[in-house]
Amino acid sequence: MSLVSAAMQRIKPSATIAISNKARVLKAEGRDIIALSAGEPDFETPDNVKEAAIKAIRDGQTRYTAVDGIPELKAAIVAKFKRENGLTYKPSQITVGTGGKQVLFNALLATVDPGDEVIIPAPYWVSYPDIVNFAGGTPVAVETTLEDNFKLRPAALEAAITPKTKWLIFNSPSNPSGAAYSHDELKALTDVLVKYPHVWILTDDMYEHLVYDDFQFVTPAQVEPSLYDRTLTMNGVSKAYCMTGWRIGYAGGPEELIKAMGTLQSQSTSNPSSIAQWAAVEALNGPQDFIAENNKSFKERRDLVVSMLNQASGLTCPKPEGAFYVYPSCAGVIGKKTASGKVITDDEVFATELLDAEGVAVVHGSAFGLGPAFRISYATATKDLEEACLRIQRFCGSLR
Ligand SMILES: Cc1ncc(COP(=O)(O)O)c(C=O)c1O
């Protein structure tokens, strides 16, 4: 009899975490490694946020709190949704978890039964299908194309909907492609969803603030208010506020769903860290101008990386609207051989050989459900990015 449960056998470790760990080990061994694999900003958490956390400790905010968030944080989230997304939620429609990941986990575990299908546009964030699998549901990946800049077409969405569809997971800007949907592009999708009242929408807006070139972010319930009653709008402070380690994510949605998610959390982790919650109150209510400052750097880095990768032989890299990722296709190097005679049969071999030969860690596209491609996180110092892109150019140029 197996020790681990059947549910555990349906999931695997996160590929992005595995590759980041491998890069860390090689670095510790003294190798010259540039890791472009991690999904976190390289900027510091703002000082006012750190001070709010220190104050919370001094004020004795060190006890259990309400399971799904302190009233002050829920109020800050209600105000954020109103201010930035034009969405009206009551505090009873808000839930706070230990990172956006727990919020997603709660939502799917609380709603997905065996046989339920969850539509996930590919390339997708690695955790979506695994969480659906863990819940006993069936992930239905819908592939997008490089030509469509990795955006889901309305007809492809409609073709994937069946009577068993429970959720569409929507993520804009996207991890891993950086693709973000304009108002019109999103409206074309919500027009389809309006026709299928049994389908719920889980929108992962984690990268909302990380958009460039005057791109206007929009979220499904804002674009199509009639979807409000079946949409869970999820977000968090990890990326825009440079708070990945603090572990605060949140969502707004229908009360019945929010209540079920809180019940699940009450039987697992209980409340997110009391101190991190107070820090998140300051992040959401405090000054926001540092985001535009950070975005200036991100945009410059995106432009640098896209331009340098497009000069690498066999790579094609679209310029995405947001997040801090690019997702170049490596179709042009498949079938070629490295200097040591190894054939690049797929994107995983490409990533492994690139790490071996040049010490650059990237994540293969097949981990995100769409290859041959790879993901680069450009949330790294510009000089390292430049060096990494030169190494990638050299590696691609060496393939025969
Ligand atoms: C698309 C997306 N959603 C959710 C998360 C989870 O964020 P958190 O660190 O708050 O759990 C991430 C983090 O990488 C992400 O990329």
The ligand as a MOL file (V3000), in Angstrom:
LIG
                    3D

  0  0  0     0  0            999 V3000
M  V30 BEGIN CTAB
M  V30 COUNTS 16 16 0 0 0
M  V30 BEGIN ATOM
M  V30 1 C 0.0190 34.0270 -11.9740 0
M  V30 2 C 0.3300 33.8830 -10.5210 0
M  V30 3 N -0.6700 33.7090 -9.6640 0
M  V30 4 C -0.4460 33.5510 -8.3650 0
M  V30 5 C 0.8220 33.5480 -7.8480 0
M  V30 6 C 1.0060 33.3140 -6.3770 0
M  V30 7 O 1.4010 34.4200 -5.6900 0
M  V30 8 P 1.7780 34.3690 -4.1650 0
M  V30 9 O 3.2570 34.4560 -4.0850 0
M  V30 10 O 1.0930 35.5590 -3.5540 0
M  V30 11 O 1.2610 33.1050 -3.5970 0
M  V30 12 C 1.9010 33.7070 -8.7030 0
M  V30 13 C 3.2830 33.6490 -8.1860 0
M  V30 14 O 4.2120 33.3170 -8.8670 0
M  V30 15 C 1.6530 33.8840 -10.0850 0
M  V30 16 O 2.6510 34.0340 -10.9490 0
M  V30 END ATOM
M  V30 BEGIN BOND
M  V30 1 1 1 2
M  V30 2 1 2 3
M  V30 3 2 2 15
M  V30 4 2 3 4
M  V30 5 1 4 5
M  V30 6 1 5 6
M  V30 7 2 5 12
M  V30 8 1 6 7
M  V30 9 1 7 8
M  V30 10 2 8 9
M  V30 11 1 8 10
M  V30 12 1 8 11
M  V30 13 1 12 13
M  V30 14 1 12 15
M  V30 15 2 13 14
M  V30 16 1 15 16
M  V30 END BOND
M  V30 END CTAB
M  END
